[in-house]
Amino acid sequence: MEILFAAMGKLLFLILLVIGAAASFLELRWRSRPGNELELTAGDWSYVVFEPQKYLLTGKLELINKNPYREVMVPQLEAKVTLLSQESLEGITHQCRVISRHKDSQPRNDGYWLAYIVQPSDRTTLEIQLEIHGENLQPLQTAWIEVRYDTYGPAGQIFKTRHIVLPLQFPDSEIEPQWRQTPVAQVMPIRTHVLTHTDRPEDIIDRYVAPHAQPGDIVAISETPMAIMQERLIHHNEVKPGWLAKRLCQYFYRTSSFATAGGLQVLIDLIGPVRVIYAFVGGTFAKVVLKKPGMFYALSGDQARLIDDVTGTLPPYDQFIVLGPANQQELVNDIKQKTGLDVAIIDANDLKIVDVLASSGVPKQLLQEALRSNPAGNADEQTPVVLIRPKR
């Protein structure tokens, strides 16, 4: 009987693999069609005015045509702003201006965006000015700017959106948070501003951690904020689920990030449909026949267990699918070299499970014991960094 079950399992594996491979090939052919290869950068931003009743932020962005043979036109470009605050936005006003900075034409005084041609392998520049007024702007946390632009070229008309999140509230780094006791170390969750693409990990440590740190301390950084600083996130509107994602997502438990077609499509785009099929079939076989659950995530690789679907983190990132950080070991080595502190990237939860993704030589057991209570939290604590002081 066991031999029969094993044979049936292998046959099922082969059938599903062939069907999935055929569907994946057709989907890849469809998705690999060339588009308008015009991308908008997140830009370099400056806080020109940052007063209690007035903010003025300016950003210099670039439209880059990555197609070496075809020009792409930009008939329309506009920006929408959403302000997030701890209190009501009543009495707070804002104005967002988009100003073209093309090298061969002047911007219009009325703010109208003139249709522009970006030559092959060329780029052009634009400026965004965000001005905010109110009696008290201190409760404002972030400004979420959605730059919507229309590309017109070899792939026809394609609408794109560039999401930019800018922090507007910065905690006082000189106020020392409270230490918490664990059996192996003292831990200090440290509050920061809402981290964005404008931040670098070493700068966050210098600003918020260094005033409280001493030699021998360890800095633990949560994996989701680290990924956000690397811009490894995708707005749910930009994900286009295919046939494979829509079918396979039905088989995942409802709380999984892959229980939605969008979440699973992000994984497919990341590691390829063939590997996803292999992991799904192998995981199903291991769960049903071998009674060994969880093999899908093992066969899919590290990124599979790190992807957070919509609602997985604090606003405005609750609208996004966030991947895990890239080049984790190189990242912690670089941060240690720049700050002089030992660093670890951590994935922890309220179930007392601590996964050490990478560290600069810190004992894994020490990190797990120190962070088992999840001092950083998984809600809106806004404490993505934990300072660990091992007990001597």
C-alpha positions as CSV (number, residue, x, y, z in Angstrom):
1,M,0.0,0.0,0.0
2,E,2.8,2.4,0.8
3,I,4.4,1.7,-2.6
4,L,1.1,2.4,-4.3
5,F,0.8,5.7,-2.4
6,A,4.3,6.7,-3.3
7,A,3.7,5.9,-7.0
8,M,0.5,7.9,-7.1
9,G,2.3,10.8,-5.4
10,K,5.0,10.8,-8.0
11,L,2.5,10.6,-10.8
12,L,0.5,13.5,-9.4
13,F,3.7,15.4,-9.0
14,L,4.6,14.9,-12.7
15,I,1.1,15.8,-14.0
16,L,0.9,19.0,-12.0
17,L,4.4,19.9,-13.0
18,V,3.7,19.5,-16.7
19,I,0.4,21.5,-16.5
20,G,1.9,24.2,-14.4
21,A,5.0,24.5,-16.6
22,A,2.8,24.9,-19.7
23,A,0.7,27.5,-18.1
24,S,3.8,29.3,-16.8
25,F,5.4,29.3,-20.2
26,L,2.4,31.0,-21.8
27,E,2.1,33.5,-18.9
28,L,5.8,34.3,-19.2
29,R,5.5,34.9,-22.9
30,W,2.6,37.3,-22.2
31,R,4.4,39.2,-19.4
32,S,7.7,39.5,-21.2
33,R,6.3,41.7,-23.9
34,P,8.3,45.0,-24.1
35,G,6.6,48.0,-22.5
36,N,7.4,51.7,-22.3
37,E,10.6,51.5,-20.4
38,L,10.3,54.9,-18.8
39,E,10.8,55.0,-15.0
40,L,10.5,57.9,-12.5
41,T,13.0,58.1,-9.6
42,A,11.9,58.7,-6.0
43,G,14.1,61.8,-6.1
44,D,16.3,63.8,-3.7
45,W,14.2,65.7,-1.2
46,S,15.0,68.8,0.9
47,Y,13.1,70.3,3.9
48,V,13.4,74.0,2.8
49,V,11.1,75.3,5.5
50,F,10.2,73.3,8.6
51,E,8.4,75.6,11.0
52,P,5.5,75.0,13.4
53,Q,3.0,76.5,11.0
54,K,4.6,76.0,7.6
55,Y,6.4,73.2,5.8
56,L,8.0,73.5,2.4
57,L,9.5,70.3,0.9
58,T,11.1,70.1,-2.6
59,G,12.1,67.1,-4.5
60,K,14.2,66.7,-7.7
61,L,13.1,63.7,-9.7
62,E,14.2,62.2,-13.0
63,L,12.3,60.5,-15.8
64,I,14.7,57.9,-17.3
65,N,14.1,56.2,-20.7
66,K,15.8,52.8,-20.4
67,N,15.0,51.9,-24.0
68,P,18.2,52.4,-26.1
69,Y,16.3,52.5,-29.4
70,R,12.9,54.1,-28.9
71,E,11.7,57.4,-27.6
72,V,8.9,57.6,-25.0
73,M,6.5,60.5,-24.6
74,V,5.1,61.8,-21.3
75,P,1.7,63.5,-22.3
76,Q,0.6,64.0,-18.7
77,L,2.1,64.0,-15.2
78,E,0.5,65.0,-11.9
79,A,0.9,64.5,-8.2
80,K,-1.6,63.6,-5.5
81,V,-0.8,64.1,-1.7
82,T,-2.2,62.3,1.3
83,L,-1.3,63.6,4.7
84,L,-1.2,61.2,7.7
85,S,-1.5,62.6,11.2
86,Q,-2.1,61.6,14.8
87,E,-4.9,64.1,15.0
88,S,-7.6,65.6,12.7
89,L,-6.4,67.3,9.6
90,E,-9.1,70.1,10.0
91,G,-7.5,73.5,9.4
92,I,-4.4,72.0,7.6
93,T,-4.1,72.9,3.9
94,H,-1.5,71.8,1.4
95,Q,-0.5,72.7,-2.2
96,C,1.6,70.5,-4.5
97,R,3.2,71.9,-7.6
98,V,4.9,69.9,-10.4
99,I,7.5,71.9,-12.3
100,S,9.2,70.6,-15.4
101,R,12.9,71.2,-15.5
102,H,13.7,70.0,-19.1
103,K,17.0,71.2,-20.4
104,D,15.5,72.3,-23.7
105,S,12.2,74.1,-22.6
106,Q,10.9,76.3,-19.9
107,P,8.0,75.4,-17.5
108,R,4.7,77.1,-17.9
109,N,3.6,79.6,-15.3
110,D,0.1,78.1,-15.1
111,G,1.5,74.7,-14.0
112,Y,0.3,72.9,-17.1
113,W,2.5,69.9,-18.0
114,L,3.6,70.1,-21.6
115,A,3.8,66.7,-23.3
116,Y,7.5,65.9,-23.5
117,I,9.6,63.4,-25.5
118,V,12.3,61.5,-23.6
119,Q,14.9,60.4,-26.2
120,P,16.4,56.8,-26.1
121,S,18.7,56.2,-23.2
122,D,18.1,59.8,-22.1
123,R,16.5,61.4,-19.1
124,T,14.8,64.6,-18.0
125,T,14.2,66.3,-14.7
126,L,11.2,67.6,-12.8
127,E,10.7,69.3,-9.5
128,I,7.9,68.8,-6.9
129,Q,7.1,71.4,-4.3
130,L,4.9,70.5,-1.4
131,E,3.8,73.3,0.8
132,I,1.7,72.7,4.0
133,H,0.1,75.3,6.3
134,G,-1.7,75.0,9.6
135,E,-1.9,76.4,13.1
136,N,-0.1,73.3,14.5
137,L,1.7,70.9,12.1
138,Q,3.5,68.9,14.8
139,P,0.9,66.0,14.8
140,L,1.6,65.3,11.1
141,Q,3.5,62.0,10.6
142,T,4.0,61.6,6.9
143,A,3.2,62.9,3.4
144,W,2.4,60.2,0.9
145,I,2.9,61.6,-2.7
146,E,1.5,59.6,-5.6
147,V,3.1,60.8,-8.9
148,R,0.9,59.6,-11.8
149,Y,2.3,59.8,-15.2
150,D,1.1,58.7,-18.6
151,T,3.7,57.0,-20.9
152,Y,3.1,56.9,-24.7
153,G,5.4,54.9,-26.9
154,P,6.1,51.6,-28.5
155,A,3.8,49.7,-26.2
156,G,0.9,52.2,-26.7
157,Q,-0.4,54.1,-23.7
158,I,0.6,52.9,-20.2
159,F,-0.3,54.6,-17.0
160,K,2.3,54.4,-14.2
161,T,2.5,55.6,-10.6
162,R,5.5,56.5,-8.4
163,H,4.9,56.4,-4.7
164,I,7.0,58.6,-2.4
165,V,6.6,58.7,1.4
166,L,8.2,61.6,3.3
167,P,8.5,61.7,7.1
168,L,7.1,64.9,8.8
169,Q,7.6,63.9,12.5
170,F,10.9,63.3,14.1
171,P,11.2,62.0,17.7
172,D,13.7,63.6,20.0
173,S,16.7,61.3,19.9
174,E,18.2,62.7,23.2
175,I,15.3,61.4,25.3
176,E,16.4,58.0,26.6
177,P,13.8,55.2,26.2
178,Q,13.3,52.7,29.0
179,W,15.4,49.6,29.3
180,R,13.7,46.3,29.6
181,Q,15.1,43.2,31.4
182,T,15.5,39.8,29.8
183,P,17.5,36.8,31.2
184,V,20.4,37.4,28.9
185,A,20.4,41.2,28.2
186,Q,18.8,44.6,28.6
187,V,16.8,45.7,25.6
188,M,15.7,49.2,24.6
189,P,13.1,49.6,21.8
190,I,13.9,52.9,20.1
191,R,11.3,55.1,18.4
192,T,12.1,56.6,15.0
193,H,10.3,58.6,12.4
194,V,8.4,56.6,9.8
195,L,11.3,55.2,7.7
196,T,11.3,55.8,3.9
197,H,13.4,55.5,0.9
198,T,15.2,58.7,1.9
199,D,16.7,57.0,4.9
200,R,19.9,54.9,5.3
201,P,20.3,52.4,8.1
202,E,23.6,53.9,9.3
203,D,22.1,57.4,9.5
204,I,19.2,56.0,11.6
205,I,21.6,54.4,14.0
206,D,23.7,57.6,14.2
207,R,20.7,59.7,14.9
208,Y,18.6,57.6,17.2
209,V,20.8,54.8,18.6
210,A,24.3,56.3,19.0
211,P,23.2,58.7,21.9
212,H,22.3,55.7,24.0
213,A,24.8,53.0,22.9
214,Q,28.1,51.9,24.3
215,P,30.8,49.5,23.1
216,G,29.6,45.9,23.1
217,D,26.0,46.8,22.4
218,I,24.1,45.2,19.5
219,V,21.6,46.9,17.2
220,A,18.7,44.7,16.0
221,I,16.7,46.1,13.1
222,S,13.4,44.7,11.9
223,E,13.4,43.3,8.4
224,T,10.3,45.2,7.1
225,P,11.7,48.7,7.8
226,M,15.0,47.6,6.3
227,A,13.2,46.5,3.1
228,I,11.3,49.8,3.0
229,M,14.5,51.7,3.1
230,Q,15.7,49.6,0.1
231,E,12.4,50.4,-1.7
232,R,11.5,46.8,-1.9
233,L,7.7,47.3,-1.9
234,I,4.9,47.3,-4.5
235,H,1.6,49.0,-4.3
236,H,-1.3,46.6,-4.6
237,N,-2.7,48.4,-7.6
238,E,0.5,47.8,-9.6
239,V,0.4,44.0,-9.2
240,K,-1.3,42.2,-12.1
241,P,-2.1,38.6,-11.0
242,G,-1.9,36.0,-13.7
243,W,-3.6,32.6,-14.1
244,L,-1.2,30.7,-11.9
245,A,-1.4,33.1,-8.9
246,K,-5.2,33.2,-9.1
247,R,-5.4,29.4,-9.0
248,L,-2.8,28.5,-6.4
249,C,-3.7,31.2,-3.9
250,Q,-6.9,29.3,-3.2
251,Y,-4.9,26.5,-1.5
252,F,-3.1,28.7,1.1
253,Y,-4.4,29.3,4.6
254,R,-6.4,32.5,4.9
255,T,-3.8,34.3,7.0
256,S,-0.9,33.6,4.7
257,S,0.5,36.4,2.5
258,F,-0.1,34.1,-0.4
259,A,-3.8,33.6,0.2
260,T,-4.4,36.5,-2.2
261,A,-3.5,36.5,-5.9
262,G,-1.6,39.7,-5.5
263,G,0.7,38.4,-2.8
264,L,1.4,35.2,-4.6
265,Q,2.0,37.0,-7.9
266,V,4.8,39.1,-6.2
267,L,6.5,35.8,-5.2
268,I,6.1,34.5,-8.8
269,D,7.6,37.6,-10.2
270,L,10.5,37.3,-7.7
271,I,11.6,33.7,-8.0
272,G,9.8,32.6,-11.2
273,P,6.7,30.5,-11.9
274,V,8.6,27.2,-12.3
275,R,10.1,27.3,-8.8
276,V,6.7,28.3,-7.4
277,I,5.1,25.3,-9.0
278,Y,7.9,23.0,-7.9
279,A,7.5,24.4,-4.3
280,F,3.7,24.0,-4.4
281,V,3.7,20.5,-5.7
282,G,6.6,19.4,-3.4
283,G,5.0,21.1,-0.4
284,T,1.6,19.5,-1.1
285,F,3.3,16.1,-1.4
286,A,5.2,16.6,1.8
287,K,2.1,17.8,3.7
288,V,-0.4,15.1,2.4
289,V,1.9,12.1,2.0
290,L,4.8,12.7,4.4
291,K,2.7,14.7,7.0
292,K,5.4,17.4,6.9
293,P,3.8,20.9,6.6
294,G,5.7,24.1,5.8
295,M,7.8,22.7,2.9
296,F,6.4,25.2,0.4
297,Y,8.3,28.0,2.2
298,A,11.4,26.0,2.5
299,L,11.4,25.1,-1.2
300,S,10.5,28.7,-2.3
301,G,13.6,30.2,-0.6
302,D,14.1,32.9,2.1
303,Q,12.0,35.6,0.5
304,A,8.9,33.5,0.6
305,R,8.6,33.7,4.4
306,L,9.4,37.4,4.4
307,I,6.8,38.9,2.1
308,D,4.1,40.9,3.9
309,D,0.8,41.3,2.1
310,V,-1.4,44.3,2.3
311,T,-2.2,45.4,5.9
312,G,1.1,43.8,7.0
313,T,2.7,46.9,8.4
314,L,1.9,50.5,9.6
315,P,0.3,53.2,7.4
316,P,0.9,54.2,4.6
317,Y,2.7,51.0,3.9
318,D,-0.4,49.0,4.8
319,Q,-1.4,49.7,1.2
320,F,1.7,47.9,-0.1
321,I,3.1,44.4,-0.5
322,V,6.5,44.5,1.2
323,L,9.3,42.1,0.3
324,G,12.2,41.0,2.5
325,P,15.4,43.0,2.5
326,A,18.0,42.1,-0.2
327,N,21.7,41.3,0.3
328,Q,21.2,40.9,4.1
329,Q,24.7,39.8,5.1
330,E,26.4,42.4,3.0
331,L,24.1,45.0,4.5
332,V,24.9,44.2,8.1
333,N,28.6,44.1,7.4
334,D,28.5,47.5,5.8
335,I,26.5,49.0,8.7
336,K,28.9,47.7,11.3
337,Q,31.8,49.1,9.3
338,K,30.2,52.5,9.2
339,T,28.8,52.7,12.8
340,G,31.2,50.4,14.8
341,L,28.3,48.6,16.4
342,D,27.3,44.9,15.9
343,V,24.1,44.7,13.8
344,A,21.4,42.0,13.1
345,I,18.4,42.0,10.9
346,I,15.5,40.3,12.7
347,D,12.1,38.9,11.9
348,A,10.2,38.5,15.2
349,N,6.6,38.1,16.0
350,D,4.3,37.9,19.0
351,L,4.4,34.1,19.0
352,K,7.9,34.3,20.5
353,I,9.5,33.2,17.2
354,V,12.7,35.1,16.4
355,D,14.3,34.5,13.0
356,V,17.8,36.0,12.6
357,L,18.2,36.8,8.9
358,A,21.8,38.1,9.1
359,S,24.2,39.4,11.8
360,S,27.7,40.7,12.1
361,G,28.9,37.7,14.1
362,V,26.5,38.0,17.0
363,P,25.5,34.6,18.6
364,K,22.1,33.6,17.3
365,Q,21.0,32.2,20.6
366,L,21.7,35.5,22.4
367,L,19.6,37.4,19.9
368,Q,16.7,35.0,20.1
369,E,16.6,35.0,23.9
370,A,16.9,38.8,24.1
371,L,14.1,39.4,21.5
372,R,11.8,36.6,22.4
373,S,9.2,39.0,23.9
374,N,9.3,41.0,20.6
375,P,10.0,44.4,22.2
376,A,9.8,46.1,18.8
377,G,6.2,45.0,18.4
378,N,4.2,44.3,15.3
379,A,1.6,47.1,15.5
380,D,2.1,50.9,15.2
381,E,4.8,51.2,17.9
382,Q,7.1,52.8,15.4
383,T,10.2,51.2,17.1
384,P,11.9,49.4,14.3
385,V,15.3,49.4,16.1
386,V,16.1,47.6,19.4
387,L,19.3,48.3,21.3
388,I,20.6,45.1,23.0
389,R,23.1,45.3,25.9
390,P,24.2,41.8,26.9
391,K,24.6,41.0,30.6
392,R,28.2,40.5,31.5
